[in-house]
């Protein structure tokens, strides 16, 4: 398994975890599709937590992923059932790319960075 999606029971939080063997070229379309499917099943907007702690993402993959999730006809990170996208990573290149998502170029994604999953969960829980 290269990724996992979880809706936390009783909470408006969706957790997407990417594992070490996640391949952006082949797995991103499947992961994004699974996220869309889960978003359509929820009754209220959720915090989407992308746990990227296990993947050191290459620059080309960051660029591709940002474009797919934030631009185009149906960008995931602008889905009406997403309150905010919370990213968990310590990789500096990934952190810089995520900051870029909040610019006009990527539609000003409502995104925040966290060092740990616990911090991201605490933030989301403090907001609902």
C-alpha positions as CSV (number, residue, x, y, z in Angstrom):
1,X,0.0,0.0,0.0
2,X,1.4,3.4,-1.0
3,X,-1.2,5.6,0.6
4,X,-4.0,5.4,3.1
5,X,-7.2,7.5,3.6
6,X,-9.0,7.7,6.9
7,X,-12.1,9.7,8.1
8,X,-11.6,10.1,11.8
9,X,-14.7,8.8,13.6
10,X,-16.9,11.6,14.9
11,X,-14.6,14.3,13.7
12,X,-14.5,16.5,10.6
13,X,-11.0,15.3,9.8
14,X,-9.8,13.3,6.8
15,X,-6.2,12.0,7.1
16,X,-4.3,11.1,3.9
17,X,-1.0,9.3,4.6
18,X,1.6,8.8,1.9
19,X,4.1,6.0,2.5
20,X,7.7,5.6,1.5
21,X,6.9,3.8,-1.7
22,X,4.4,6.4,-3.0
23,X,5.1,7.1,-6.6
24,X,3.7,10.4,-7.8
25,X,3.5,9.4,-11.4
26,X,1.4,6.3,-10.8
27,X,-0.2,6.8,-7.4
28,X,-1.2,10.5,-7.3
29,X,-4.2,10.0,-9.6
30,X,-5.4,7.1,-7.5
31,X,-4.9,8.9,-4.2
32,X,-6.6,12.1,-5.5
33,X,-9.5,10.0,-6.8
34,X,-9.9,8.3,-3.5
35,X,-9.9,11.6,-1.7
36,X,-12.6,13.0,-4.0
37,X,-14.7,10.0,-3.4
38,X,-14.4,10.3,0.4
39,X,-15.1,14.1,0.2
40,X,-18.3,13.3,-1.6
41,X,-19.4,11.0,1.2
42,X,-19.1,13.4,4.1
43,X,-22.0,15.6,5.3
44,X,-19.9,18.6,6.4
45,X,-16.6,20.2,5.3
46,X,-13.5,18.6,6.7
47,X,-9.9,19.4,7.5
48,X,-7.8,17.5,5.1
49,X,-4.5,16.4,6.7
50,X,-1.8,15.3,4.2
51,X,0.7,13.4,6.2
52,X,3.9,13.6,4.1
53,X,6.4,12.7,6.8
54,X,7.5,9.5,5.1
55,X,8.2,10.9,1.6
56,X,11.0,13.1,0.4
57,X,9.3,14.5,-2.7
58,X,11.4,15.4,-5.8
59,X,11.0,18.9,-7.2
60,X,9.4,17.7,-10.4
61,X,6.9,15.7,-8.4
62,X,6.1,18.7,-6.2
63,X,5.4,20.8,-9.2
64,X,3.2,18.2,-10.8
65,X,1.3,17.5,-7.6
66,X,0.7,21.2,-6.9
67,X,-0.7,21.7,-10.4
68,X,-3.0,18.6,-10.2
69,X,-4.3,19.4,-6.8
70,X,-4.6,23.2,-7.0
71,X,-5.3,24.2,-10.6
72,X,-7.4,23.1,-13.6
73,X,-11.1,22.3,-13.9
74,X,-11.6,20.4,-10.7
75,X,-8.7,21.0,-8.3
76,X,-8.8,18.9,-5.1
77,X,-7.6,21.5,-2.7
78,X,-10.4,23.9,-3.7
79,X,-13.1,21.3,-3.1
80,X,-16.1,22.9,-1.3
81,X,-16.0,20.3,1.4
82,X,-12.4,21.1,2.5
83,X,-12.2,23.6,5.3
84,X,-8.4,23.8,5.2
85,X,-5.5,21.6,4.0
86,X,-3.0,20.8,6.8
87,X,0.4,19.4,5.7
88,X,2.7,17.5,7.9
89,X,6.3,17.4,6.8
90,X,9.8,18.3,7.9
91,X,11.4,18.3,4.4
92,X,12.3,21.9,3.5
93,X,11.8,21.6,-0.2
94,X,8.3,20.2,0.4
95,X,7.6,23.0,2.9
96,X,8.6,25.7,0.4
97,X,6.4,24.1,-2.3
98,X,3.4,24.0,0.1
99,X,3.9,27.7,0.9
100,X,3.7,28.3,-2.8
101,X,0.2,26.8,-2.8
102,X,-1.1,29.8,-0.9
103,X,-0.2,32.2,-3.7
104,X,-2.4,33.5,-6.6
105,X,-0.8,31.1,-9.0
106,X,-2.3,28.1,-7.2
107,X,-5.6,29.8,-6.3
108,X,-4.6,30.8,-2.7
109,X,-5.1,27.3,-1.2
110,X,-6.1,27.5,2.5
111,X,-3.0,25.5,3.7
112,X,-1.0,25.3,6.9
113,X,2.3,23.5,7.7
114,X,3.0,21.4,10.8
115,X,6.0,19.5,12.0
116,X,4.0,16.6,13.5
117,X,0.7,14.9,13.0
118,X,-0.2,15.6,16.6
119,X,0.2,19.4,16.0
120,X,-2.0,19.2,12.9
121,X,-4.7,17.2,14.7
122,X,-4.6,19.6,17.7
123,X,-5.0,22.6,15.3
124,X,-8.0,21.0,13.5
125,X,-9.7,20.0,16.7
126,X,-9.3,23.5,18.1
127,X,-11.2,24.9,15.1
128,X,-14.4,23.0,15.2
